[in-house]
């Protein structure tokens, strides 16, 4: 039997996550992470009780120094180990100072898999971790890299003493240069051609005295070379084999929006969900929340979601906000809820639940009598916006309250009654306090901040009002007032990031303004496409044109032009155009209920080991799925969906 690489749960994610955190590039410099990174184990014992029916010899492949004990007796000085038939305790001890501890055993009866246990000598015996990425014998966990696929260069021109290549679209590319003379070469990567000519070009390479070299993978559309430009170039895309059976075809701008969204998310889906592929290349919990939502309506890669959530939370004893950003701890909680809804993976929730509790405990112990939490020395990032973020900020209190509600629900699912009651009481107090202190009758909206000295801000911004509706703090009366005072009020500063455009569109749909929300999607995301975007940007303001559209953070080209939080049209198209949504975790029960007619389309999405397909042509819907438990709802009529049986519905168009 072919065994799997096994390691202490989380170590694979922690080790590779640290690599990402220590490799942010900016103008030929490395900027390491500015928050606590998790620790992976340097000494682990892997063990399992077995009952062999036959004698067996095994060989242990390991990452780290290894020795074996059979029934507590040491076995050393051999490449293979003989184990007689009968009952035995197999214990494999591994130590590694520079990478993670891992082993792999292939055998007829003795082989490594999820049935093994491990212990890092801290009274922490638990089931081991594995990874679907490590399918090949030679894929040593600490050295794992994505396989490479050769990609085409659309244009390769020599202009004077420079050489410029163009891929025709944004790419994440690893260059191989060969047949060089050994003279100096300068390499400038640009998401725009202008960036490659700028003294503030974000990503650069300098090559000295080499005849061939493999450069690190980087984001670019254009790459400019100076110096000795006479060499051969090959280009490769490091990529995981995503499930690309899903698609959305429509002869409209929405077909283009979905295509660009899908490509944006793919590029930003590396070992983890990354914010973007150019500057940070870091997993941020706020970005991850939207990536999880987008992923389940495109690739349904539940493994990358697990890897990202595992790494972001880190070790249970880390006592700071995730990413050192206060609200990002709460987006992590919401991501965990979203993951469970679409996968039904209760085993992962069981493993994460203690870490969820310890994360929230950082804040519950600091809450005031109204339930509000102060900052704990973290960045109060809410959005790239002028929203006040000091003292008791409404957005943060709402995110915290929603996370407490998530914890209460998981406690109930896991039958932890005492925990459930604890979190429910905190949530009720918070909900009451939010409406008491942040709701302003005169403004007909939630305001931004309640200051510690008692003064209540009069600033009204969209962010807290969207959350007030989405998270259920606003009752029907308040919601109706917010619609007029905020949602359709042009005097309230507009949202310019795809990050909060997501919440804007979701709020509009929840309030019944689905057509208006899709007009926002068309005007915002569609406008980027009309400007030539091949991936979606970190921020977009239609009033900013020319070279200024690349500016951010006080730099001329620091805006990410391929940012994962820009991919959320995948979610809106899948959930509201095709109408697909799980009503029980893991799609045990699901509905297909289209909320808007954007014209003819065909759509297919992988879902938890199966697929769902929806096609609309004229006044007909054709549904096909290979999973049970579905209902199609249209014009207040409900139709049962039987697995592997086409459902064809004709309806009257108004």
Steps between C-alpha positions, in 0.01 A plus 500: 500500500633842404537713811454872547737759639390566859596781738356677801177669399569856390879464465487476120293818481708680763832421332391608153309797634815630666674479163232726353517739793875546461505559125303816430689691230510873446762680290771238537445469876332237716237625746427226758164461667416742780292263708560184702561197282418151629758244610528155346621200700868406505458166676204266450415139579269322253339182627238237428392165643484229236405134478705346219364191331838435336864587558593826330809705422463877473711795391436845646535809285539802724555872505732539796705260711305184577516194720250221560370320806301179483320423824721759674822330377735716295587391147802681357769457236283365221333620179220247531330360805357153549178477700358154583130426480287575804406806705753781523537864588694678224659829611701716260693790652602792276704812574564789260657838575443660159174358366195311614503144633334255263506131405364275231478118505376276219412142586245223476364545851716776643457830316458859609158666476253698711460209747840577654542716809778739592634675809742790532571413866260756641215268599350582161447162334267544204428363152766590245464741213528417128480697177352417160781705347753229589397223263844410364767308691755770429277786622681555831262721706746778581620527140161491333448739208223528246566321170594722205312546175666670207316812378530707186651843464266699275760752386879526534650824365840664501466878511837669486707357785198356680297183469132490594278195523121509530282208612181668379347475847595499865701188586687347791813391322834336567762588237783276389782689324766306313789553258595823679845651462557547871465877476263698722126494432231711669142368506196721565158340553187705434127458518508790255766587245550835672594326825795325334644844415440653843773559758234375746444168321388266779664171395850494350782249446870555450698215343880496517750263340270216404455305178165356607260559788150425627339811647238496774133498398355850486200696381521685170346566167807675358865429579780732387865399479801731481871423483599205284168396346624219277370184669224240475185521712258229614198587713326272748187527710513325843150361537298247693262277306177679589165345419416704192186312408297799617411781262259783428418581140289804415493727199514812715739703712433255783671223305811717481474598867481135605795405277724774640387424856582132456846577365565753779415244767707231331811718493453594867447136604849374576585287804252734672245759395719806447396864491674559167785359295719811471605668822392317816419149386378444856189331636290770671189389689276776362593412143464130583137542603406620152729245334320218681167630373632529144674160509181309575342640183797423275760234588353366827854447626422423862861403568638848434232636732612261774866580444438874516276490806742267680800722433326829577390389846840352575585356840228513760719697740541797262329785682487777240257577221541301181731692264529752790178652358221515757196426278687229306465262794126527452513450123684177581204390712258586219717307252480195724119527497499534121731202458273278709185607316637396161699190602327358807850408624425456869839337571684816401264707713576273796871565454451874461245549778755525787691756293179691436433510874852612588489768231176646637626471857764762415211746468225379734725554802555864400138592421335781697163470673320569171689217335715724279864409444791744488795482266780268614785671322396393151425686179133604478486454123140519376540603136706742293262777597470804727294313760591573863662199663592610851351409841190278480442475126160376384630278218736321738234446765262362236766261365584392853134438581452300180804288592353435843183383325709266281662354812158450661377313192807275486468431873143388438600278205778341708258457793697724735203639687691705756701672227185566302327669793812708572525631144126554461496727808796703371334535160167619640673767709709614202203523266312714750802727560569545129150629443509710817824686432553496124152552361422867436133582447571840350745359244278192450816293498772340709785740575867415495644529850418521868790669676619379837429836665133463402477709184324329212620569148263653247689352205284277282671263260373212294708231671327470838157538342563216256610279788203610708270357234706196397567384857147556622554788743256724314133404523262559209431861597868589532578317176242700307640824638858399410391428142405866455756666726806301394467246219344739248644818646766646269617735776651206689856440370507217249684172531804464271638158596362169368534389865210709622321508165428137581321595821321782320358269234413230752314756713304629201396148406393423856284813492334389175698718259652217299481678163664807648776287653576339165510842342769586756690184400471592133603863559789421739654172386388544139664842490837349592466257209419787264824664613688188394521312830586132460480453878311704759665774701550574867311828462309675222369855488349600163591863567871411499642448151831468319814406689340605829284186491816301590576710810450383858675534836667821383685319222439520123469125435429332834136419430448129445343441159425137585331486838303204633227709660409616150375150404168509689278527189552121492291483817228735376462320167495156658267584787259744339512452121528121500333510843700219668528494878543227767230508765666221700876479547683315226210520251304227678206720409525781248285735299525648154309827508599758237437854623578691182470446126808628317419313179601158375789320668644160583664435835667207670668490839674217690339449841642278774585201284221557247380768264197714422419630154248771413419614149258773402384543143210732424219400735650162594723383783686169468638360826731202545689386809656178622425566869178446692300743710431782257198721435446743215289802595360739240196729509395358838494146361727225632631206299696203637840436341590133473866408469615424143154583363452810282236749617359722226275788605319737268373826645311808389718805441355830617 
